[in-house]
Amino acid sequence: MKLVIKICGITHAEDAVFAARAGADRLGLIFAGGPRNITLDQAASIAAAVPGIALTGVFRGADVDMISAAVQTAALTHVQLHDCPDPDDWDRISAATGRPVIPVLTDEQITSIDDADPRRTFLLDLAKLPEQRTEEHRQRLQAAAAGLAARGRPVLVAGGLDPDNVRRIAHRTRCLGVDVASGVERSPGVKDPLLVRRFIQEVRSLEYGHVH
């Protein structure tokens, strides 16, 4: 089964159209602040440009009403939650929006998610905090992702991915899919078509026997 490819931090309809045509499975729209943050109006414009493609809304600290508004305005298909460790909140937001919730795992949660819904997909950020962006830390998290996959837990990986390393990391982690933003950009929020195409080609050329 092919890997899921998510191009995140889309801020322009033109980038969304190119990424979709290049073979991305999902696009990420960020409502969590930072240089790639977009408004609901921008999200609606992007969604209108790529009908039919899966759109993930990325949130941090947003209330249910705001998330629900974004889901409706931009026809989001998935909700990604940062800094939201409570499984009850995942269920509550999923029930309110009617969309699958993808929590971003912290280090502390990696060993404790086996009690969660086995159908739930998680995202593991390999470079979540600046002080953790060491090779030792990344190697440890890659091994943790592989362990989760071996136990049948669907995991997406993100953080520091680019066309040069995505094959190696995806192969090592046996992940369900990969999530990239800065690794395919000219500048924050502005995608580089050549890097997007290379990234997708690298992922599509990777085959391994682990089936989710």
N, C-alpha and C positions, 0 to 999 in steps of 0.2 A: 504494500500500500504506500502511495507516495506521501512524502512529508508535506505538512501544511506550511506554506510560506506566508508570513504576515509582514507587509511593509508598513511600518508604523511612523507616526508623526507627519502624516499627510496634511499639508496646509493649503494646497492649490488643486483645483479641479484638473489642471493639465497633468500634474504629477499622478493623480489618481488614475486618469485615463491611461497614461503610459504604463504604470505598474500593472494595471489590470490586463492590458493587452500583452504585456510581457510574460504573463503567467502567474502573477500573484494570486493566492487563494483568498487572502483577507487583507484589508487595509485598516490601519489604526488611526483613529481620530482622538486627539488628546484634549481633554477638558480638565487637566490636573495642574495647570500652570506651566511655566517655563517657556522657552523660545518657540516651541511647537504648539502652544496652546491656541485653540481656535474658538470662535463664537458659535452659537447655534445657527446663526444665519450662514456662516461659512460652511458649517457642517452640512446644512441643507443643500447648499450649492454643490458641494463635492458629491453628496449622495445622488443628486439629480444627474450628475455627469457619468456615473457608473452604475446604472440600474442592474440589479441582479448579483452584484458582488457582495460578499460578506463584509460587513463593517463592524469593527470593534471599537467601542467607546472606552477610553482610558480615564479613570477617575481616581481622585485622592481626596478624601474628606468631604465628598459631596453628599447631600442628603437625598433621600429617596425621590423627592419631588423633582429635584434637578436632574437626576439620572433618568427618571421616567420621561421628562420633557425632552431630553436629548435622544432617547430611544425613539420617541415618536417623531421628532423633527427630522432626524437624520436616518430613520429606518434602520437603526442599529440592530445587528443580529447577535452580538455578544457584548457583555459588560465585563471589563477588566478592572479589578479593584486593587489599588496600592494601599498599604498601611491599614488594612482592614482584616485583622486576624481572627475575628469572631465568626465561627461557622453559622451562628444564628443570623448574623447580618447578611451573610451570603444567601441564605434561604429566604430571608425577608425581601431582599432586593430582587432576587430571581422571581419570587411570587408577585411582586408589585409590577415588574416590567414584562414578565413573560419571556425573559431571555436567559440563556445560560450565563452564569457568573463564573469568571475565571479569576481566582485570587492569586496575587503575587506572593509567593512564599518567602518568609524570612528564614534565616538559618535555623532558628529555634523550632520552626514548624516542620522541617524536613522529616524528622523522625516521628512526628505525631499525627500525620495525616491519614494513616491507615484506617482510622475510625470514620473518616469522612466518606461521603457518598462515592462509591467506587467508579461512578460514571463521570464524576467531576474532573474537568481538566484544570491543571494548575500551571502557572508560569514561574519558572525559576530564573531569576536575574543573576547572571554570572558576575556582574559588576555593579551591585546594588548601591554601594556607598564608595565615595572616593578613597577612603582609607583602606578599603578592602580590595582594591584593584591591584592585587599582586598575583603573580603567576601561581604561587602556592594556594592562594584562596580560590582562584579559578579552577585549578586542578581538583581541589577538594569538592567544589560544587558540581563539577562535571561528573565526578565519581558518584556523588549523591544523586544526581539526575539519572545516571545509569542504574543505580540501585532501585530508584522508584519505578523506572521502566521495567526492570526485571520482575518487580512485584505486580506488574500490570497496571500501574498508575499512569494515566496519560499526562505527559508533561511537555510544555513548550519551553524552549530556552531562549534567553535574550541576554544582552549585555556584552558589548565589545565585538559582536559578530561583524564580519565583512566578507567580501568575496574570496579573500585569501585564506581564511581560517574556517569558514562555515562547514566545509566537507569534513574536516578533521573533528570538529566539535560535535557535529551531528552524528557522526559515526561512533564517537566515543560515548555519547550520552544516550544513544538509541531513543532519541526524543520523538514525540509525536509531530513536532514542527519547530520552526525557527522564526524568530521575531527580530527585525532589524530596523533601526532608524538612522543613527549617525553614520553607520558604516556604509551607507549608500547615498551620502549627501555631499553637495558642494558647499553648503553652509546650513546651519540649523533650520530645518523646515523646507529646504529646497533640495529636491532629489536630483541626483546625477543619473541621467538615463543609461549611460554606459555601465555605471556601477550597479544599478538596479538589474540590468540585463545580465551582467556577469554573475551577480549573486544568485539569481534565479537559475541560470544555467548550471552553476556549480551544484546547487541543491538537487536539481533534476537529474544530474548525472550520477548522483550517489544512490547506490542500491545496497541494501543489506537485508538479512533474513528476518529481522525482528518485525513482527506484524502486530499492529495495535487493533 
